[in-house]
Amino acid sequence: MEEKHNNTLIVFQDKKIRRIWPSNEWHFSVVDVVEALTDSPSPRQYWGKIKDREFVKLKLSPIWVQLKLHSADGKNYITDCANTKDMFRIIQSIPSKKAEPFKQWLAQVGYERIEEIENPELAQKRMKEIYKAKGYSDDWIEKRVRGIAVRDELTDEWKKRGVNREKEYAILTAEISKATFGMTPNEYKEFKGLKKENLRDHMNDLELIFSMLGERVSTEITRNKNAQGFEECGDVAKQGGKWLVMQEKTLKKE
């Protein structure tokens, strides 16, 4: 699901670090952290040597866990991850001038998340600040933030009805997009010449409105029809996108 993948990427000194929130705390990709600290061309091999040296030979229990993270090729792979506390221990095994500033940055990231849980408005405020710094207009930012809220409401509804796998979310999203725009999100990204970029960050105001309406209508139809399971929610997703197209045709006739 695109929105979630986008929100799990953070940046330290131009280096992207993937993270995931599986059990009430952030877990960070160890390989990404190794790359950020060492600039190694082979961070996986570097991390492998650290594991051998610090844990295997000393017969210590692993302090990392393996979780599925989104990769550059668009797929999810099992990846070594560690929470903030254990990441501090791993960093101690990496000789780097960036270690101390990274620790401070990591602590701040964790603190901000706690703040956002206690006060969700802070997360929205920080998001708006990031978009504004990138040069987006206030009007566009409001639509983008509203679209995220609508999207979350839809995925929450899917989850209640037995749809809870990332792949299923992606398929249902593709159905809405195809009915609304005539293209799946991947096809739309290719049409816009995008690769790793977030598609909705490259939509104009009208495209954001259409995306929002398609997902909002899908949410309402899902509730009204009490759709259950992946198949029924898939039928509703198609209807949600088609409803928007029909309204557009009606307006043109008038």
C-alpha positions in Angstrom: 0.0 0.0 0.0 1.6 3.1 -1.2 0.8 5.5 1.6 2.1 3.3 4.2 5.4 2.6 2.4 5.9 6.3 1.9 5.3 7.1 5.6 7.9 4.4 6.7 10.8 6.1 4.9 12.9 8.6 6.9 16.1 10.4 5.9 19.4 10.8 7.7 21.9 13.0 5.9 20.5 12.1 2.4 20.4 8.4 3.3 17.0 6.7 3.2 16.2 4.4 6.1 13.2 2.1 6.1 11.3 1.5 9.3 8.1 -0.3 10.4 5.8 -0.1 13.4 5.0 -3.8 14.2 4.5 -3.8 18.0 4.1 -0.3 19.4 7.6 0.8 18.6 9.7 1.6 15.5 12.0 -1.0 14.1 14.6 0.2 11.6 16.4 -1.6 8.8 19.8 -2.5 10.1 21.3 -2.6 6.5 20.0 0.9 5.8 21.6 2.2 9.1 24.9 0.5 8.2 24.9 2.2 4.8 24.1 5.6 6.4 26.9 5.3 8.9 29.6 3.8 6.7 28.7 4.7 3.1 29.7 1.1 2.3 29.0 0.0 -1.3 28.1 -3.4 0.2 26.2 -2.7 3.4 24.7 -6.3 3.5 28.2 -7.8 3.5 29.3 -5.2 6.1 26.4 -6.1 8.4 27.1 -9.8 7.8 30.7 -9.4 9.1 29.4 -7.5 12.2 27.0 -10.3 13.0 29.8 -12.9 12.7 32.2 -10.8 14.8 29.9 -9.5 17.5 27.3 -12.2 17.9 28.2 -15.6 16.3 31.7 -15.9 17.7 30.7 -14.6 21.1 27.6 -16.9 21.0 25.3 -13.9 21.8 21.6 -14.0 21.1 20.5 -11.9 18.1 19.1 -8.5 19.1 17.5 -8.0 15.8 14.3 -9.4 14.3 13.4 -10.3 10.7 10.5 -8.3 9.3 9.1 -7.7 5.8 10.1 -4.3 4.4 9.3 -2.6 1.1 12.2 -2.7 -1.3 13.2 -0.6 -4.3 11.8 -3.1 -6.7 8.3 -2.6 -5.2 8.3 -6.0 -3.4 8.5 -6.9 0.3 11.5 -8.9 1.6 12.5 -10.3 5.0 15.0 -7.8 6.4 17.0 -7.6 9.6 15.5 -4.9 11.8 16.1 -3.6 15.3 14.2 -1.3 17.7 15.7 1.9 18.9 17.3 0.4 22.0 18.9 -2.5 20.2 19.9 -0.2 17.3 22.0 1.8 19.8 23.9 -1.5 20.7 24.5 -2.3 17.0 25.8 1.2 16.3 28.4 0.7 19.0 29.9 -2.0 16.8 30.3 0.3 13.8 33.3 2.6 13.7 31.9 5.8 12.2 32.2 9.6 12.7 28.5 9.7 12.1 27.7 7.5 15.1 27.0 10.2 17.7 24.9 12.5 15.4 23.0 9.4 14.3 22.3 8.4 17.9 20.9 11.9 18.6 18.8 11.7 15.4 17.5 8.3 16.2 16.5 9.3 19.7 14.7 12.3 18.3 12.8 10.2 15.8 11.6 7.9 18.6 10.6 10.8 20.8 8.6 12.5 18.0 6.7 9.2 17.4 5.7 9.1 21.1 4.6 12.7 20.8 2.5 11.9 17.8 0.8 9.0 19.5 -0.2 11.3 22.4 -1.2 14.1 20.0 -1.9 13.0 16.4 -2.2 16.6 15.3 1.5 16.9 15.6 2.1 14.2 12.9 -0.2 16.1 10.6 1.6 19.4 11.4 5.0 17.9 10.7 3.8 16.4 7.4 2.5 19.8 6.3 5.9 21.4 7.2 7.7 18.9 5.1 5.5 19.4 2.1 5.8 23.2 2.4 9.6 23.0 2.6 9.4 21.1 -0.7 7.6 24.0 -2.3 4.0 22.7 -2.4 1.2 25.3 -2.1 -1.0 25.4 1.1 -4.1 24.5 -1.0 -2.4 21.4 -2.5 -1.1 20.4 1.0 -4.6 20.5 2.5 -5.9 18.2 -0.3 -3.0 15.9 0.1 -3.4 15.6 3.9 -7.2 15.2 3.5 -6.6 12.5 0.9 -4.4 10.5 3.4 -7.2 10.6 6.0 -9.7 9.4 3.5 -7.3 6.6 2.4 -6.8 5.5 6.0 -10.5 5.4 6.6 -10.9 3.1 3.6 -8.1 0.7 4.6 -9.4 0.6 8.1 -12.8 -0.5 6.6 -11.1 -3.2 4.5 -9.3 -4.5 7.5 -12.5 -4.8 9.5 -13.9 -6.9 6.7 -11.1 -9.4 6.4 -8.7 -7.7 4.0 -5.4 -7.3 5.8 -2.6 -8.2 3.4 -0.5 -5.6 1.7 -0.9 -7.4 -1.7 -4.7 -7.3 -1.3 -4.6 -3.6 -0.5 -2.6 -2.9 -3.6 -5.0 -4.9 -5.8 -8.0 -3.1 -4.5 -6.3 0.2 -4.9 -5.5 -0.7 -8.4 -9.1 -1.4 -9.1 -10.2 2.0 -7.9 -7.4 3.7 -9.8 -8.1 1.8 -13.1 -11.9 2.7 -12.9 -11.1 6.4 -12.0 -8.1 7.1 -14.3 -8.0 4.2 -16.7 -4.7 3.2 -15.3 -3.4 1.2 -12.3 -1.0 3.1 -9.9 2.0 1.5 -11.5 0.8 2.3 -15.0 0.1 5.9 -13.9 3.6 6.2 -12.4 5.1 5.0 -15.7 2.9 7.5 -17.6 4.2 10.3 -15.4 7.8 9.1 -15.7 8.1 8.2 -12.0 10.2 5.4 -10.6 10.7 5.3 -6.8 8.7 8.6 -6.2 5.3 8.6 -4.5 2.6 8.9 -7.1 0.3 11.1 -5.1 3.1 13.5 -4.4 3.2 14.1 -8.1 -0.5 14.5 -8.7 -2.1 17.9 -9.4 -5.1 19.3 -7.4 -7.7 17.7 -9.7 -6.0 14.3 -9.6 -5.9 14.4 -5.8 -9.6 15.3 -5.7 -10.5 12.4 -8.0 -8.4 9.9 -5.9 -10.0 11.1 -2.8 -13.5 10.9 -4.1 -13.0 7.4 -5.6 -11.8 6.1 -2.2 -14.4 8.0 -0.2 -17.2 6.6 -2.4 -15.7 3.1 -2.1 -15.8 3.4 1.7 -19.4 4.4 1.7 -20.5 1.6 -0.7 -18.5 -0.9 1.3 -20.4 0.1 4.4 -23.8 0.2 2.7 -23.4 -3.2 1.1 -21.7 -4.6 4.1 -19.1 -6.1 1.8 -17.0 -8.9 3.4 -13.7 -10.4 2.3 -11.4 -9.6 -0.6 -13.7 -10.6 -3.5 -16.7 -8.5 -2.4 -14.5 -5.5 -1.5 -12.9 -5.9 -4.9 -16.3 -5.5 -6.6 -17.0 -2.5 -4.5 -13.6 -0.9 -5.4 -14.6 -1.1 -9.1 -17.9 0.5 -8.3 -16.3 3.3 -6.4 -14.1 4.3 -9.3 -16.9 3.9 -11.9 -19.3 6.1 -9.8 -16.8 9.0 -10.2 -16.6 8.4 -13.9 -20.4 8.4 -14.3 -20.7 11.6 -12.3 -18.1 13.2 -14.6 -20.1 12.1 -17.7 -23.3 13.4 -16.2 -21.8 16.9 -15.6 -20.5 17.0 -19.2 -24.0 16.3 -20.6 -25.4 19.1 -18.5 
